[in-house]
Amino acid sequence: MAQLSAFYALDDLPYMRAYVDQVARAKKEFSSCLNNLGIRTIVGGGNYIMIEAREPFKTAVLSAFENNSITVRDFSDKKGLINMIRITVGTLEQMHNVFKIIESAFDSTNVEVSEALGK
Protein backbone atom coordinates (compact mmCIF):
# COMPACT_ATOMS: atom_id res chain seq x y z
CA MET A 1 0.00 0.00 0.00
CA ALA A 2 2.80 2.44 0.87
CA GLN A 3 4.53 1.72 -2.42
CA LEU A 4 1.33 2.38 -4.33
CA SER A 5 0.83 5.66 -2.47
CA ALA A 6 4.40 6.70 -3.25
CA PHE A 7 3.86 5.87 -6.92
CA TYR A 8 0.79 8.11 -7.10
CA ALA A 9 2.47 10.88 -5.09
CA LEU A 10 5.36 10.96 -7.54
CA ASP A 11 2.82 11.12 -10.35
CA ASP A 12 1.54 14.44 -8.92
CA LEU A 13 4.68 16.30 -7.84
CA PRO A 14 2.99 19.70 -7.29
CA TYR A 15 0.54 18.09 -4.84
CA MET A 16 3.33 16.21 -3.06
CA ARG A 17 5.47 19.36 -2.72
CA ALA A 18 2.52 21.37 -1.40
CA TYR A 19 1.75 18.65 1.16
CA VAL A 20 5.39 18.45 2.30
CA ASP A 21 5.47 22.25 2.69
CA GLN A 22 2.23 22.17 4.70
CA VAL A 23 3.59 19.47 7.03
CA ALA A 24 6.80 21.48 7.53
CA ARG A 25 4.75 24.56 8.50
CA ALA A 26 2.55 22.45 10.78
CA LYS A 27 5.61 20.96 12.50
CA LYS A 28 7.06 24.40 13.20
CA GLU A 29 3.77 25.81 14.51
CA PHE A 30 2.94 22.68 16.56
CA SER A 31 6.38 22.68 18.18
CA SER A 32 6.06 26.37 19.02
CA CYS A 33 2.62 25.85 20.60
CA LEU A 34 3.93 22.94 22.68
CA ASN A 35 6.94 24.97 23.82
CA ASN A 36 4.65 27.87 24.78
CA LEU A 37 2.69 25.43 26.94
CA GLY A 38 5.98 24.44 28.59
CA ILE A 39 6.38 21.06 26.90
CA ARG A 40 9.91 20.20 25.80
CA THR A 41 10.16 19.04 22.20
CA ILE A 42 12.79 17.47 19.99
CA VAL A 43 12.31 18.38 16.35
CA GLY A 44 14.29 16.51 13.73
CA GLY A 45 14.29 16.40 9.98
CA GLY A 46 11.46 13.89 9.67
CA ASN A 47 7.70 14.31 9.85
CA TYR A 48 7.51 13.80 13.60
CA ILE A 49 8.09 15.57 16.90
CA MET A 50 9.20 14.05 20.17
CA ILE A 51 7.59 15.47 23.31
CA GLU A 52 8.63 14.96 26.90
CA ALA A 53 5.78 13.81 29.12
CA ARG A 54 6.24 12.90 32.77
CA GLU A 55 3.62 11.41 35.07
CA PRO A 56 0.78 12.10 35.63
CA PHE A 57 0.63 14.03 32.33
CA LYS A 58 2.12 11.10 30.39
CA THR A 59 -0.67 8.70 31.36
CA ALA A 60 -3.33 11.33 30.70
CA VAL A 61 -2.02 12.28 27.27
CA LEU A 62 -1.47 8.68 26.14
CA SER A 63 -5.02 7.85 27.22
CA ALA A 64 -6.36 10.94 25.40
CA PHE A 65 -4.55 9.93 22.22
CA GLU A 66 -5.98 6.41 22.45
CA ASN A 67 -9.50 7.71 23.12
CA ASN A 68 -9.24 9.89 20.02
CA SER A 69 -7.80 7.09 17.82
CA ILE A 70 -4.45 8.85 17.48
CA THR A 71 -1.51 6.50 17.26
CA VAL A 72 1.73 7.69 18.85
CA ARG A 73 4.88 5.87 19.93
CA ASP A 74 5.89 5.84 23.58
CA PHE A 75 9.69 5.68 23.66
CA SER A 76 9.93 5.52 27.47
CA ASP A 77 11.58 2.11 27.34
CA LYS A 78 14.37 3.32 25.03
CA LYS A 79 17.67 4.36 26.55
CA GLY A 80 18.10 8.12 26.38
CA LEU A 81 14.43 8.70 25.48
CA ILE A 82 12.76 8.20 28.86
CA ASN A 83 9.42 10.04 29.05
CA MET A 84 9.50 10.80 25.31
CA ILE A 85 6.50 10.30 23.00
CA ARG A 86 6.78 10.49 19.22
CA ILE A 87 3.96 12.21 17.35
CA THR A 88 3.72 12.08 13.56
CA VAL A 89 3.02 15.51 12.07
CA GLY A 90 0.16 15.95 9.64
CA THR A 91 -1.65 18.97 8.23
CA LEU A 92 -2.12 22.23 10.12
CA GLU A 93 -5.74 21.34 10.86
CA GLN A 94 -4.79 17.89 12.16
CA MET A 95 -2.06 19.30 14.38
CA HIS A 96 -4.39 21.96 15.80
CA ASN A 97 -6.70 19.11 16.83
CA VAL A 98 -3.81 17.14 18.35
CA PHE A 99 -2.72 20.23 20.27
CA LYS A 100 -6.22 20.67 21.70
CA ILE A 101 -6.11 17.05 22.90
CA ILE A 102 -2.71 17.63 24.52
CA GLU A 103 -3.96 20.82 26.21
CA SER A 104 -7.01 18.99 27.53
CA ALA A 105 -4.92 16.13 28.87
CA PHE A 106 -2.57 18.61 30.48
CA ASP A 107 -5.45 20.46 32.14
CA SER A 108 -7.01 17.19 33.30
CA THR A 109 -3.95 16.27 35.33
CA ASN A 110 -4.62 19.31 37.51
CA VAL A 111 -0.94 19.73 38.37
CA GLU A 112 1.47 22.58 38.00
CA VAL A 113 3.31 22.74 34.67
CA SER A 114 6.71 22.48 36.32
CA GLU A 115 5.70 19.35 38.25
CA ALA A 116 4.30 17.56 35.19
CA LEU A 117 7.35 18.39 33.09
CA GLY A 118 9.92 17.59 35.75
CA LYS A 119 11.21 21.16 36.04
N, C-alpha and C positions, 0 to 999 in steps of 0.2 A: 504494500500500500504506500509506504514512504517513497519507494522508487517511482511509482506511478505519479505521485504528487510532485516529486522533483521534476519529472519529465514534463508535466503540464506547466509547472512554474517557469521552467526554462523556455517554454514555448511562448510565454507572455512576459518578457523581460521588463517592460514598463510597469506592469502590475507588481512583479516581484520586487523591483527596486523601490517602488512606492511603499510596499508593505514593510520592507526592511527599514526604510527611513522612519516609518511610523513607529515601529517597535523600538528603534534607537531613541526617538523622542520620548516614548512612553517610559523607557528604562530610566532616562535621565530625570524625568518629572517624578516618577514613582520613588526613586531613590531619594530625591530631595524632600518629598513629603514624609517619607519614613524618617529621615534624619531630623526634620523639623519636629517630629513627634518624640524624638529622642532615641530612636531605634538605630543601632549601629548596622551598617550595611557593608558588604563587599561587592563591588561591581567590577566584573571582568569584561572580556571581549565578547562573550557569548550572549545568548538571549535569556539570561537568568540573572537573578540577584540573590545573594545570600544575606539573610537577616539573622541577627543574634536575638534569641528569645530564651530568657531564663524563667524558671518557675516562679509564680503560678501562671504567668503570661503564656509560656510555651504550651502548656496543656490546653489553655483556653483557645489559643489561636489555632492549634492543630485540630481541635474539636470543631471550631468554627469553619475551618477549611473543609473538613470532612462533611459537615452538615450542609455545606453549600456545593458539594460535589467538585471541589477544587483539589487537584492532586498536587502535592508538594513532596519534597524529599527531606526527611529529617536526617541530618548528618551527625547527630549527637554521638553516635557510636564510632565516629571516625576520628582518629588521632589528629589533634590540631584544629578540629572543627566542632568541638563540644558546644552545645547550645545553638548550633547553626542550622537554619532551615533554608533550602533552596527553592526559590519561586521562579517559574518560567514566566518571562515577560511576553505579554500579548499586545493588543491594541490599547490606545489611550483609554477608551471606554471600558475595556476589560480591567485594566489596571486601576481605574478609578473605583470600580466595584470591589476589587480585591482590597484596596486601601480602606474602604468603608468597613469591610469585614474585619480587617486588622484593628482598626480604631475601635470597633464594637467589642472585640475580644479584649483589647487593652482596657477599655472602660469597665468591662464585666469583672475583671480581676480585682477592681476596687483597691488597688495598691498604688503607692507612690511610684512615679516613673523611675526614679533612681533605684528603688528596691527591685523592681521587675527586671531592670536591665543590668543589675549587678554593679551599679556605680556607687 
